[in-house]
Amino acid sequence: MSATSSSAPLERGKACIRCRRRKMRCDGAHPACDQCARADRGADCEYSDGQGPTTSQLLEQQVTQLEGRIAELESAQAPLVLHDPYEAYHRSQGTQRQNRMLHTLMTTFFQHSFQVGFFLHVPRFLQKISAPTPSGIPTHFNLLLNAIYLLGAQFSSDAQLQAQQSTFLSRALAQVTSAMSHTNSSAILYVLQAEILLANYFFDNNRSLEGTYHSTAAASIALACKLHQIRSSRGQTVSSNAQYRLDPPLDSIEEGERVNAFWTTYILDKCWSTALGSSSAFVEDESKGTIIDTPWPLNQAAYQNVSITQGLRTSHTVQTFLQGAAVDAPDTSLLSLQAKAATLFAYAGQLASRWDQNNASYQARFTHLTNRIERFRQSLPSIRHIDPARTDIMRSLLVVHTVNQCAMITLHKPLEQRTVAINGISWTAASTAAGLLQGLGMGSISYVNPVMGNLFTKVAEVLILGINTARSQNAVNSSNRAMLLAPLTQILSAMGTWSIRSPLATTGGHTAERHWALMTEQAQHFETVIYALYRISSKRFLFIYEYLQTLFSHYLLTCIHIPSPVLG
């Protein structure tokens, strides 16, 4: 027995590790206790000081690791995994970089979110996505976030962030179908919101077929959820599909989200279906229950500060507006102004497509809509009176005014198929639309609603046709040449500014050169302006280039020699 042995009982935790494991009485003797010495296991007698693992414990850990490593090496399918002592650090740094990137993309997105139809209440949305959920992030959250990151990457001036678009697009498209499996009200609105963002993305990238697909999907969801019957005086019908039955709104903010969701979808559908000459998804029909009764939208802040009157009931919202029964009151909601302008634009397109100059009833409707468009224009707030620092309001009003002027142009197009009289209704509307750009400080308006490219195509068509008409009548001279060229110059200058963030468009594998230097106020010859028009191209406004290229071949090549553009 060791000289340091003692018959006194040991304090708890003072026994050697071997005795503790075997639950034997230990005398605590050093260097080996009596039990270990008698078993000839003195070398295994170790005491733990509580400061860390003993030598035996460390060796056992290493043996366990080695046994696992041997098993990996013996497996033919096992990958070779090397130990990285800085793995946790690297993982942490990667996560931080990823979070910074996503934060940047979301911040960039919300600088332009209204232009691409974001209707959700922003503070509440941000609160929801930041709140942890026990089951992880739902699919509809991921879908909407990927759509937001996609557009944030497109809006970004950082090439590395722009390069992430394909990643976010593929994720969003893969999640659309599965996200609709959720039947709660929040999930449905999030899917609707994502469809609107995807539609705008495709339209903005000159992928009209895909844009129309997602726009139609958004309209289908809105109609299935009966968003067109909110506050209907005739009562809201219950959806036959349980998947689209929305619970009653929790408060005025949630009800406001639904109202704005409907009108945002409506605007997207009406503007693009009219601009592209396709069918609208919103066709009002009493027998099909598609009459729009939802009240005109308010700004988000209005729903937060002022509850919608409990007893408010509305019906035939669009039809009442078109009839013009009441004088237009000043409207503080930009979304409402856009919805009304889109309504006039769409119905102008419908009426123009049924042109019949010998039908008295048609002529009466034609005259009424002409007056309705003009009266709405007179009720609009002037862009000139807006604080230049409020670029968000300025560009939204720019869209409203431009859509309204294009409604007039569209309505009168059958009257001016081949000639446009200078100072006529169409010319006045086109030059007024172009004049909206003057003094806007285009450098601070880096992005506008994607439909603007298509609208200004219509404006440019009228201006070019008017110039061509004046030339054929020998009505162009040194005194009016600058005046006739000015609207085109303003449009091209704006196109150049809005396309700065986009890569050059490719047509048939070729990239058209951009020569904005040609477009100056000193342009003295029509050939200079027409040649520049012929050559412009950008991803965002590619349709300008393509449409005008066709236009030139019809109206201009016979009287102006245009050299072929150099394509690289």
C-alpha positions in Angstrom: 0.0 0.0 0.0 1.2 3.5 -0.7 2.6 5.5 2.2 0.0 8.2 1.5 -3.0 5.9 1.9 -5.6 6.8 4.5 -8.5 5.0 6.1 -10.5 8.2 6.3 -13.4 8.5 3.8 -12.6 10.7 0.7 -14.4 13.8 -0.3 -16.9 13.4 -3.1 -15.1 13.5 -6.5 -11.6 12.8 -5.1 -11.5 9.1 -6.0 -9.4 8.0 -9.0 -11.2 7.7 -12.4 -10.8 3.8 -12.5 -12.5 3.4 -9.1 -15.2 5.8 -10.0 -16.0 3.9 -13.2 -16.1 0.6 -11.3 -17.9 2.1 -8.3 -15.3 0.8 -5.9 -14.1 2.3 -2.6 -10.9 4.3 -3.3 -8.4 5.4 -0.6 -7.1 8.3 -2.7 -3.5 7.2 -2.4 -0.9 8.6 -4.8 0.7 7.8 -7.2 -1.7 4.8 -7.2 -4.6 3.9 -4.9 -4.7 0.5 -3.1 -7.4 -0.9 -5.4 -5.4 -0.1 -8.6 -2.1 -1.4 -7.0 -3.6 -4.7 -6.0 -5.1 -5.2 -9.5 -1.7 -4.4 -11.0 -3.2 -1.4 -12.8 -1.2 1.3 -11.1 -0.4 2.9 -14.5 -4.1 3.4 -15.1 -4.7 5.1 -11.8 -5.5 8.8 -12.6 -7.1 11.6 -10.8 -9.1 14.4 -12.4 -8.4 17.9 -11.1 -11.6 19.3 -12.7 -9.7 21.7 -15.0 -10.0 19.5 -18.1 -9.9 16.0 -19.6 -7.2 13.7 -18.3 -4.6 12.1 -20.5 -6.6 8.9 -20.8 -9.7 10.8 -21.8 -7.8 12.7 -24.5 -6.4 9.4 -25.8 -9.8 7.8 -25.9 -11.2 10.8 -27.9 -8.3 10.4 -30.4 -9.0 6.7 -30.7 -12.6 7.3 -31.4 -11.7 9.9 -34.1 -9.2 7.5 -35.6 -11.7 4.6 -35.6 -14.2 6.9 -37.5 -11.6 8.0 -39.9 -10.6 4.4 -40.7 -14.2 3.6 -41.3 -14.4 6.5 -43.8 -11.3 5.4 -45.7 -12.6 1.8 -45.9 -15.8 3.1 -47.5 -15.5 3.5 -51.3 -18.2 6.2 -51.3 -16.8 8.3 -48.5 -15.4 11.7 -49.5 -12.0 12.8 -48.2 -12.7 15.3 -45.5 -9.8 17.3 -44.1 -10.0 19.0 -40.8 -9.9 22.8 -41.1 -9.1 24.4 -37.7 -10.6 27.7 -39.0 -13.8 26.1 -40.4 -16.1 27.8 -37.9 -14.5 31.2 -38.5 -14.8 30.8 -42.3 -18.4 29.7 -42.0 -19.1 32.8 -39.8 -17.4 35.1 -42.3 -19.3 33.6 -45.2 -22.6 34.0 -43.4 -21.9 37.6 -42.6 -21.0 38.4 -46.3 -24.2 36.6 -47.4 -26.3 38.6 -45.0 -24.7 41.9 -46.0 -25.4 41.1 -49.7 -29.1 40.2 -49.0 -29.5 43.3 -46.9 -28.0 45.4 -49.7 -30.4 43.8 -52.3 -33.4 44.4 -50.2 -32.5 48.0 -49.5 -31.9 48.6 -53.2 -35.3 47.0 -54.0 -37.2 49.2 -51.7 -35.8 52.3 -53.4 -37.9 51.4 -56.4 -40.5 49.0 -55.0 -43.6 51.1 -55.9 -42.6 51.2 -59.5 -42.7 47.4 -59.7 -46.0 47.0 -57.8 -45.1 46.2 -54.2 -48.4 46.6 -52.4 -47.7 45.0 -49.0 -47.4 47.2 -45.9 -43.7 47.6 -45.7 -43.1 47.9 -41.9 -45.4 44.9 -41.2 -43.8 42.8 -44.0 -40.3 43.5 -42.6 -41.5 42.6 -39.1 -42.9 39.3 -40.3 -39.8 38.1 -42.2 -37.5 39.0 -39.3 -39.6 37.1 -36.7 -38.3 33.5 -36.2 -40.7 30.6 -36.8 -40.4 27.2 -35.1 -40.8 25.3 -38.4 -38.3 27.5 -40.3 -39.0 29.9 -43.2 -42.2 29.0 -45.0 -42.0 28.5 -48.8 -44.1 31.6 -49.6 -41.7 33.7 -47.6 -38.7 32.3 -49.5 -40.6 32.8 -52.8 -41.2 36.5 -52.1 -37.8 37.1 -50.7 -36.1 35.6 -53.8 -38.3 37.8 -56.1 -37.3 40.8 -54.0 -33.6 39.8 -54.2 -34.0 39.3 -58.0 -35.2 42.8 -58.6 -32.7 44.2 -56.1 -29.9 42.6 -58.1 -31.4 44.1 -61.3 -31.6 47.6 -59.8 -28.1 47.4 -58.4 -25.2 49.1 -60.1 -22.8 46.5 -58.7 -21.8 44.0 -61.4 -21.3 41.2 -58.9 -24.8 41.7 -57.5 -26.3 41.9 -61.0 -24.7 38.6 -61.8 -26.9 37.0 -59.1 -30.1 37.5 -61.0 -30.1 34.0 -62.6 -29.7 32.4 -59.2 -32.6 34.2 -57.6 -34.8 33.8 -60.7 -34.4 30.1 -60.8 -35.2 29.8 -57.1 -38.3 31.9 -57.3 -39.7 30.1 -60.3 -39.0 26.7 -58.6 -41.0 27.9 -55.5 -44.1 29.4 -57.1 -46.1 26.2 -57.4 -45.2 24.8 -54.0 -45.9 28.1 -52.3 -49.5 27.9 -53.4 -50.0 24.8 -51.4 -50.3 27.0 -48.3 -53.9 28.1 -47.8 -53.6 30.9 -45.2 -54.4 34.4 -46.3 -50.8 35.7 -45.8 -49.4 33.0 -48.0 -51.8 33.7 -50.9 -51.0 37.5 -50.8 -47.3 36.7 -50.7 -47.6 34.5 -53.8 -49.7 37.2 -55.5 -47.0 39.8 -54.7 -44.3 37.5 -56.0 -46.2 37.0 -59.3 -46.5 40.7 -59.8 -42.7 41.2 -59.2 -41.8 38.4 -61.6 -44.1 39.8 -64.2 -42.5 43.2 -64.0 -39.0 41.6 -64.1 -39.8 39.7 -67.3 -41.5 42.7 -68.9 -38.5 44.9 -68.0 -36.2 42.4 -69.7 -38.2 42.3 -72.9 -39.6 38.8 -72.2 -43.2 39.7 -72.8 -44.5 36.2 -73.1 -43.3 35.3 -69.7 -44.3 38.6 -68.3 -47.8 38.1 -69.6 -47.9 34.6 -68.1 -47.1 35.8 -64.6 -49.4 38.9 -65.0 -52.3 36.6 -65.9 -51.4 34.3 -62.9 -51.6 37.3 -60.6 -55.0 38.3 -62.1 -56.3 34.8 -61.7 -55.3 34.8 -58.0 -56.9 38.2 -57.4 -60.2 37.2 -59.0 -60.2 33.8 -57.3 -59.8 35.5 -53.9 -62.6 37.9 -54.7 -60.3 40.9 -54.3 -62.5 42.7 -56.8 -65.5 42.5 -54.4 -64.0 44.1 -51.3 -66.6 46.3 -49.6 -69.1 45.4 -52.3 -72.6 46.8 -51.6 -73.9 43.7 -53.3 -72.1 41.4 -50.9 -69.0 39.3 -51.5 -69.4 35.9 -53.0 -67.6 33.0 -51.4 -64.8 31.4 -53.5 -65.7 27.9 -54.7 -62.1 26.9 -54.2 -61.1 26.6 -50.5 -57.5 27.3 -51.4 -58.4 31.0 -52.3 -60.8 31.7 -49.4 -59.3 34.6 -47.4 -60.0 35.0 -43.7 -61.6 38.3 -42.7 -58.9 41.0 -42.4 -57.4 41.5 -38.9 -57.4 45.3 -39.2 -57.5 48.2 -41.6 -53.9 47.7 -42.6 -54.5 44.1 -43.7 -57.7 45.2 -45.5 -55.7 48.0 -47.2 -53.2 45.5 -48.4 -55.9 43.6 -50.1 -57.4 46.6 -51.7 -54.0 47.7 -53.0 -53.2 44.2 -54.1 -56.2 44.2 -56.4 -55.5 47.6 -58.0 -51.8 46.8 -58.4 -52.8 43.6 -60.3 -55.4 45.5 -62.3 -52.9 48.2 -63.3 -50.3 45.7 -64.4 -52.9 43.8 -66.5 -54.5 46.8 -68.1 -51.3 48.7 -69.0 -49.5 45.8 -70.5 -52.4 44.1 -72.2 -53.2 47.4 -73.9 -49.6 48.2 -74.7 -49.0 44.8 -76.2 -52.4 44.5 -77.9 -53.4 41.3 -76.0 -56.5 40.4 -74.0 -57.1 41.7 -70.5 -57.7 39.2 -67.7 -60.2 41.7 -66.1 -63.4 41.6 -68.2 -66.4 43.0 -66.3 -69.4 40.7 -66.7 -72.3 40.7 -64.3 -73.2 37.1 -65.1 -69.7 35.9 -64.3 -69.4 37.9 -61.1 -66.5 39.9 -62.4 -67.8 43.4 -61.9 -65.3 45.5 -60.0 -66.8 46.9 -56.7 -63.6 47.3 -54.7 -63.1 51.0 -53.7 -60.2 53.0 -55.1 -57.0 52.4 -53.2 -55.4 54.7 -50.6 -51.8 55.2 -49.7 -50.4 52.7 -47.2 -50.1 55.4 -44.5 -53.8 56.2 -44.8 -54.8 52.7 -43.8 -52.5 52.9 -40.8 -53.7 56.3 -39.6 -57.4 56.2 -40.7 -59.5 53.1 -40.7 -61.7 52.5 -43.7 -65.2 53.6 -42.7 -67.0 50.5 -41.3 -70.2 51.2 -43.2 -68.5 52.0 -46.6 -69.9 50.0 -49.4 -69.1 50.5 -53.1 -70.2 49.1 -56.5 -69.3 49.4 -60.2 -66.2 51.4 -59.3 -64.6 51.4 -62.8 -67.9 51.9 -64.7 -68.9 54.8 -62.5 -65.5 56.4 -63.1 -65.8 56.0 -66.9 -69.2 57.5 -66.9 -67.8 60.6 -65.1 -71.0 61.1 -63.1 -69.1 63.2 -60.6 -66.4 65.8 -60.9 -63.0 64.4 -60.3 -61.8 65.4 -56.8 -58.1 65.9 -56.1 -56.7 62.4 -55.4 -53.8 62.0 -52.9 -53.3 58.3 -53.7 -50.7 57.7 -56.4 -51.9 54.1 -56.8 -55.5 55.4 -57.3 -54.3 57.8 -60.0 -52.4 55.0 -61.8 -55.5 52.8 -61.6 -57.7 55.5 -63.1 -55.2 56.3 -65.9 -54.8 52.6 -66.7 -58.6 52.4 -66.9 -58.8 55.2 -69.5 -55.9 53.7 -71.4 -57.4 50.3 -71.6 -60.9 51.5 -72.6 -59.4 53.8 -75.2 -57.7 50.7 -76.7 -61.0 48.8 -76.7 -62.9 51.5 -78.3 -60.2 52.2 -80.9 -60.2 48.5 -81.9 -63.9 48.8 -82.8 -63.6 52.0 -84.8 -66.8 52.8 -86.8 -67.0 56.3 -88.1 -70.5 55.8 -89.5 -72.0 54.6 -86.3 -73.6 57.4 -84.3 -73.6 55.5 -81.0 -69.9 54.8 -81.4 -69.1 58.4 -82.2 -71.0 59.5 -79.1 -68.9 57.1 -76.9 -65.7 58.2 -78.7 -66.5 61.9 -77.9 -67.4 61.1 -74.3 -64.2 59.2 -73.7 -62.1 62.0 -75.3 -63.7 64.4 -72.9 -63.2 62.0 -70.0 -59.5 61.7 -70.7 -59.1 65.4 -70.9 -61.0 66.1 -67.7 -59.0 63.6 -65.8 -55.8 65.2 -67.1 -57.0 68.6 -65.8 -57.5 67.1 -62.3 -54.0 65.6 -62.1 -51.4 67.4 -59.9 -48.6 69.0 -61.9 -45.2 67.4 -61.7 -43.7 70.9 -61.7 -45.1 71.6 -58.3 -43.5 68.5 -56.6 -40.5 68.9 -54.4 -37.5 67.8 -56.6 -36.2 65.8 -53.7 -39.3 63.6 -53.8 -38.3 61.6 -56.9 -40.6 58.7 -55.8 -43.6 61.0 -56.3 -42.3 62.6 -59.4 -41.7 59.4 -61.3 -45.1 58.0 -60.2 -46.8 61.1 -61.5 -44.7 60.9 -64.7 -46.2 57.4 -65.3 -49.8 58.7 -64.6 -49.5 61.6 -66.9 -47.8 59.6 -69.7 -50.5 56.8 -69.5 -53.2 59.4 -69.7 -51.6 61.0 -72.8 -51.2 57.6 -74.4 -54.9 57.0 -73.8 -55.6 60.0 -75.9 -53.1 58.9 -78.6 -54.6 55.3 -78.6 -58.1 56.5 -78.9 -57.4 58.8 -81.9 -55.1 56.4 -83.7 -57.8 55.2 -86.1 -58.2 58.8 -87.3 -54.5 59.2 -88.0 -53.3 56.0 -89.4 -51.1 57.6 -92.1 -50.9 61.3 -91.2 -50.6 63.2 -88.0 -51.4 66.9 -88.2 -49.0 69.2 -86.3 -51.0 70.7 -83.4 -53.7 68.1 -83.8 -55.0 66.1 -80.9 -52.5 63.2 -81.2 -49.5 65.5 -81.8 -50.5 67.7 -78.8 -50.8 64.6 -76.6 -47.4 63.2 -77.8 -45.5 66.5 -77.4 -47.1 67.0 -74.0 -46.0 63.6 -72.9 -42.4 64.3 -74.1 -42.6 67.7 -72.5 -43.1 66.1 -69.1 -39.5 65.0 -69.2 -38.2 68.5 -69.4 -36.7 69.8 -66.2 -37.3 66.6 -64.3 -33.7 66.1 -63.3 -33.5 62.8 -65.0 -30.1 62.0 -63.4 -32.0 61.5 -60.1 -34.6 59.2 -61.6 -32.6 56.2 -62.4 -35.6 53.8 -62.8 -39.2 54.0 -63.9 -42.1 51.6 -64.3 -41.1 49.2 -67.1 -44.2 50.0 -69.2 -42.8 53.5 -69.8 -40.6 52.2 -72.6 -43.6 50.9 -74.4 -45.6 54.1 -73.8 -42.9 56.4 -75.1 -42.7 54.1 -78.2 -46.3 55.2 -78.9 -45.3 58.8 -78.3 -42.3 58.6 -80.6 -44.4 57.0 -83.3 -46.8 59.9 -83.3 -44.0 62.5 -83.3 -42.1 60.8 -86.2 -45.3 60.4 -88.2 -46.1 64.1 -87.6 -42.7 65.1 -88.7 -43.0 63.0 -91.8 -46.4 64.5 -92.6 -45.0 68.0 -92.2 -42.1 67.2 -94.5 -44.5 65.8 -97.2 -46.4 69.1 -97.0 -43.3 71.2 -97.2 -44.2 72.6 -93.8 -40.8 72.2 -92.3 -38.4 75.2 -92.3 -35.5 76.6 -90.3 -38.0 78.4 -88.0 -39.9 75.3 -86.8 -37.3 72.5 -87.2 -35.9 72.9 -83.7 -39.5 72.9 -82.3 -40.3 69.7 -84.1 -37.1 67.9 -83.0 -37.3 68.9 -79.4 -39.8 66.3 -78.2 -37.8 63.5 -79.8 -34.6 64.7 -78.3 -36.3 64.8 -74.8 -37.5 61.2 -75.2 -34.1 59.9 -76.3 -32.3 61.7 -73.5 -34.7 60.0 -71.0 -34.2 56.6 -72.6 -30.4 57.0 -72.3 -30.7 57.9 -68.6 -33.0 55.0 -67.7 -30.9 52.4 -69.6 -27.6 53.2 -67.9 -27.9 50.4 -65.3 -28.8 47.8 -67.9 -26.4 45.9 -70.2 -26.8 46.6 -73.9 -29.6 44.6 -75.4 -28.8 41.9 -77.8 -30.9 41.2 -80.9 -30.2 38.0 -82.7 -26.8 37.7 -80.9 -25.8 41.3 -81.8 -25.5 44.3 -79.6 -26.6 47.6 -81.0 -24.3 50.5 -80.3 -25.5 53.4 -78.2 -24.6 56.9 -79.5 -26.3 59.3 -77.2 -23.8 61.9 -78.1 -25.7 62.4 -81.3 -28.8 63.5 -79.4 -28.1 67.1 -78.5 -30.1 70.2 -78.7 -27.8 71.3 -81.6 -29.2 68.6 -83.9 -29.9 70.4 -87.1 -31.0 67.7 -89.5 -33.7 65.1 -89.3 -31.2 62.5 -90.6 -29.3 63.0 -87.3 -32.3 62.4 -85.1 -33.6 59.5 -87.2 -30.2 57.8 -87.3 -29.9 58.0 -83.6 -33.4 56.6 -83.1 -32.5 53.8 -85.4 -29.4 52.9 -83.4 -30.6 53.1 -79.8 -30.9 50.0 -77.8 -31.0 49.0 -74.2 -32.2 45.9 -72.4 -34.9 47.8 -70.5 -36.3 49.7 -73.5 -35.4 47.3 -76.3 -38.9 47.6 -77.8 -38.2 51.3 -78.6 -35.4 50.1 -80.9 -37.4 47.2 -82.5 -40.7 49.1 -83.0 -39.1 52.2 -84.4 -36.9 50.1 -86.7 -40.1 48.8 -88.3 -41.7 52.2 -88.3 -38.8 53.7 -90.2 -39.0 51.1 -93.0 -42.7 52.1 -93.4 -42.6 55.8 -93.2 -39.1 57.2 -93.5 -36.8 55.2 -95.7 -38.6 56.6 -98.8 -37.7 60.1 -98.0 -34.6 59.9 -95.8 -31.4 58.0 -96.5 -30.4 56.1 -93.3 -27.1 54.3 -93.2 -27.3 50.8 -91.8 -26.3 50.7 -88.1 -23.1 49.1 -87.1 -23.8 46.1 -85.0 -21.1 44.4 -82.9 
